[in-house]
Amino acid sequence: MTKTDDKIDALLAKHPNLTKPDAIKIVTEKNERKKKKRVEKAERSDAKKLKKKGNPSAWDEVDA
């Protein structure tokens, strides 16, 4: 079984009134939200790195 299948089975065990397609939809949407957050966080981090790299006053003494 894959990790996704385990998550779906756990969700179905916790909420027996859900159908399997509903559980799949919930897990898929959650994964998409998590992926979107990771991408946004990486973009913010990259922007901070570029900003710091371009501004000599923001450099640490170690970098100089």
Secondary structure, DSSP 8 states (H G I E B T S, - for coil): --HHHHHHHHHHHH-TTS-HHHHHHHHHHHHHHHHHHHHHHHHHHHHHHHHHHH-GGG--TTT-
